[in-house]
Amino acid sequence: MSDYSLEALARCRDKIDDVDRRLLLLLNERTRIVEEIGRVKQHLRLPIYEPKREDQVFDNVIAHNSGPLPPEAVKRLFERIIDEMRTVQKLKMFEPDPAGSAPDDASGNTGGCPPSPRARTEPSISTRRSHVSCHAGRRH
């Protein structure tokens, strides 16, 4: 028989808090790896956005999903995670290196501001917001 008390609700919420903390640890671990990938891509002058790789990530997580999350929900969650990770890569690629010089991207931008929206080819909600503030004075 199920327990439908306030104490049961509190126990469930404690469990959720614990799961959230473990998720955060894993997301930060993923972020550190993404930062390294960003440095490698910058060195090799590779684009941040790689649609084929993103499709591989989606295929991998959906194939390993045992539920109860439906595949569409898994894909939406990972789309959001990947979008945030892409932002992290951009920030890492555009921050000055330890020697003090600002990194260049293929479009000729140096440090500070990511390329204008016209220079971008990848979709991104959060980077669109950053372009608005970063490129407010720029004509598109």
C-alpha positions as CSV (number, residue, x, y, z in Angstrom):
1,M,0.0,0.0,0.0
2,S,1.3,3.5,-0.9
3,D,2.0,6.2,1.6
4,Y,0.2,9.5,0.7
5,S,1.4,11.6,3.6
6,L,3.4,14.8,3.8
7,E,6.3,12.8,5.1
8,A,6.2,10.6,2.0
9,L,6.2,13.7,-0.2
10,A,9.2,15.1,1.8
11,R,11.1,11.8,1.3
12,C,10.4,11.9,-2.4
13,R,11.6,15.5,-2.6
14,D,14.8,14.6,-0.7
15,K,15.4,11.8,-3.3
16,I,14.9,14.3,-6.1
17,D,17.3,16.7,-4.5
18,D,19.9,13.9,-4.3
19,V,19.3,12.9,-8.0
20,D,19.6,16.6,-9.0
21,R,23.0,16.9,-7.2
22,R,24.3,13.8,-9.0
23,L,23.0,15.1,-12.3
24,L,24.8,18.4,-11.7
25,L,28.1,16.5,-11.0
26,L,27.7,14.7,-14.3
27,L,26.8,17.8,-16.2
28,N,29.9,19.6,-14.8
29,E,32.0,16.5,-15.8
30,R,30.6,16.7,-19.3
31,T,31.3,20.5,-19.4
32,R,34.9,20.0,-18.5
33,I,35.2,17.5,-21.4
34,V,33.4,19.9,-23.7
35,E,35.8,22.7,-22.8
36,E,38.7,20.4,-23.8
37,I,37.0,19.6,-27.1
38,G,36.6,23.4,-27.6
39,R,40.3,23.9,-27.2
40,V,41.1,21.0,-29.6
41,K,38.6,22.4,-32.2
42,Q,40.1,25.9,-31.8
43,H,43.6,24.5,-32.4
44,L,42.5,22.5,-35.4
45,R,40.3,25.4,-36.6
46,L,37.2,23.1,-36.7
47,P,33.7,24.4,-36.4
48,I,31.8,24.2,-33.1
49,Y,28.6,23.0,-34.7
50,E,28.8,19.5,-36.0
51,P,25.2,18.2,-36.8
52,K,26.4,14.7,-37.6
53,R,28.0,14.4,-34.1
54,E,24.9,15.7,-32.5
55,D,22.8,13.1,-34.3
56,Q,25.3,10.4,-33.0
57,V,24.7,11.7,-29.4
58,F,20.9,11.6,-29.9
59,D,21.1,8.1,-31.4
60,N,23.3,6.9,-28.5
61,V,21.1,8.2,-25.6
62,I,17.9,7.1,-27.2
63,A,19.3,3.7,-27.9
64,H,20.3,3.4,-24.2
65,N,17.1,4.8,-22.8
66,S,15.3,2.2,-20.7
67,G,12.4,4.6,-19.8
68,P,10.1,5.8,-18.4
69,L,11.2,8.9,-20.4
70,P,9.9,8.7,-23.9
71,P,12.5,9.0,-26.7
72,E,11.2,12.4,-27.8
73,A,11.7,13.8,-24.2
74,V,15.3,12.3,-24.1
75,K,16.1,14.1,-27.4
76,R,14.6,17.4,-26.2
77,L,16.7,17.2,-23.0
78,F,19.9,16.5,-24.9
79,E,19.2,19.2,-27.4
80,R,19.1,21.6,-24.6
81,I,22.3,20.2,-23.0
82,I,24.1,20.3,-26.3
83,D,23.0,23.9,-26.9
84,E,24.4,24.9,-23.5
85,M,27.6,23.0,-24.2
86,R,28.0,24.7,-27.5
87,T,27.8,28.0,-25.7
88,V,30.5,26.8,-23.2
89,Q,32.7,25.9,-26.2
90,K,32.3,29.3,-27.8
91,L,33.1,31.1,-24.5
92,K,36.2,29.0,-24.1
93,M,37.3,29.5,-27.7
94,F,36.9,33.3,-27.4
95,E,38.6,33.8,-24.1
96,P,42.2,35.0,-24.1
97,D,44.8,32.3,-23.9
98,P,47.3,32.3,-21.0
99,A,49.9,34.1,-23.1
100,G,47.5,37.1,-23.3
101,S,46.6,37.1,-27.0
102,A,42.9,36.8,-28.0
103,P,42.1,33.7,-30.1
104,D,40.9,34.1,-33.7
105,D,38.1,32.3,-35.4
106,A,37.8,31.6,-39.1
107,S,35.7,34.8,-39.7
108,G,38.5,37.0,-38.4
109,N,36.9,37.8,-35.0
110,T,39.1,38.1,-32.0
111,G,38.1,37.5,-28.5
112,G,35.2,38.9,-26.6
113,C,32.2,38.6,-28.9
114,P,31.3,35.5,-30.9
115,P,30.7,36.0,-34.7
116,S,27.7,37.9,-35.7
117,P,24.5,35.8,-36.3
118,R,25.2,35.9,-40.1
119,A,28.5,34.2,-39.5
120,R,26.9,31.4,-37.5
121,T,25.4,28.4,-39.1
122,E,24.2,26.5,-36.0
123,P,20.9,26.9,-34.2
124,S,21.0,28.1,-30.7
125,I,18.6,29.8,-28.4
126,S,21.1,31.0,-25.8
127,T,23.7,32.2,-28.3
128,R,21.0,34.2,-30.1
129,R,20.4,36.0,-26.8
130,S,24.1,36.7,-26.4
131,H,24.4,38.0,-30.0
132,V,21.6,40.5,-29.2
133,S,23.6,42.1,-26.4
134,C,27.0,41.6,-27.8
135,H,26.2,42.9,-31.3
136,A,23.6,45.5,-30.4
137,G,25.4,48.2,-32.3
138,R,26.3,46.1,-35.3
139,R,24.2,46.3,-38.5
140,H,23.1,43.0,-39.9
